[in-house]
Amino acid sequence: MIRGHEPAFASIRAFVSDGVGDWREFVQIDAQQFMPVLRGGNVPARTSHFFFAALTREAATAFVQFFVGPNGLPPPSQVRLAINPMMIEGRDFACHQACYFGNDAEKADGHDGELVTIDVWEKRIITR
């Protein structure tokens, strides 16, 4: 399991903790769309945030896209967490959608939304 204290994450850790470095080394504000369903301009019925993380032998990368929904489709951002974080076989991916409930009738247990895991595999989500 990777925890972030490994040497491969030293650059991003120094940036986040101590402000060392230039944010442009880590963040691409206007990245390519990482959610295939959103590439065609489709949006969810409820305003949502999307979070996607990928760990390969080449890089540890996170993508985020906020406030996607009926009122718009803002561009996603990419965050490079590490280059060549470790020698591993295969690829690990994780993707989640945080959606806001549209009205009080949908709210369950006093929550304003829900976190949904999106099933991903290499053929469905392409990061490059």
N, C-alpha and C positions, 0 to 999 in steps of 0.2 A: 504494500500500500504506500502511496506517495502522500506526504504530509506537508510539503512546502519548505521544510528546513534543509532539503538536499542542496548541494552546491550548484546544481543546474538552475536553481531558482534564486540565486544570490542577487542577480541584477534587478529583478522585479521586486524582490523583498527590500532591497536598499532604496528603491524608488518609492515604494509605498510607505515604508517605515521612516525613512530619513530624508526623502525628497531628493535623493541623489540620482542624477541622470535627466534625460529629456523624455517627456511623455510620448513624443513621436516615435521613440525607439520601441515602444510597447503597444501603443494604441493606434489603430486605424479607424478614424471616426466614421467614414463612409465606406464600409466594406461591401463585398458582394453578398447577395442574399444567400443565406445558408439553409433556409426552410423551403424545400421544393414547392410546397403548396402556395407559398407567398410569391414565388417568382412570377406567376402569371397575373399578379395584382389582386388575387383573392385575399380577403381579410376575414378574421373570425367575427362572429356576431357579437361577442363580448370583448371589450377592451382587454388586451392581454400583453404580457411581457414574455419574451422567449429567451431561454438560456441554454446554450449548447457548449459542451466541453469535449475536446478530443485530445487523446494522448497517443502519439505515434512515436516511432523511433526518431523521427525528425524534429518533432516539436510538441509542446503542450500549449494548446490554444483554447481560448474561450471566445464565444460570440454572444452578444446580447442585442436584443431589439426591444425597445420600450414603447408602450402606448400604441400598439397595433390594434386596429379595430375599425368599426364603422366610420370613425371620423378621420382615418388616415393610415398611411403606411410609411412611417419614418424609416430611414435607412438603418441597417444593422451596423454595429461596431465590432471590431475584432481586437482581441487583446492577446499578445504573445506573452505567455508566461515563462517559457523556457525553450531553448533550442537544444535538440538532442538530449532530453532529460535523462534518458537511460536506454540501454540496449534491451529492447523487449521484442517479443515475437507477437505479431498480430496488432490489432488496434482496439482501443477502448473508447467508446463514445457514450455520452449521456446528454439527454435533452429534456427540458421541462418547459411547460407553459403555465404561467401564473395568470389566471383570468379573474376579472372582477365580475361579481354578480350584477346584473342590470337593474334589479329592483328588490324591494324588501321581501317579496314572495319567494325569491330564489335563495335568500340568505338562510343558511342552516347553522344552528348553534351560535348565532351571533357573529359569524364570520362574513367578511365582505367579498370573499372570493375563494378560489381553490387552486391547488397546485396539482397539475396533471403531468404524469410522466409520458413522454412521447417515445414510442418504441423506435429506435434507430439502428441501422446497420449500414455498412459501407455503401450498399447500393442505393439507399434512400437519401442519405445526407452526404453531400460531397463538400469538403472544405476547401478545395482548390480548384 
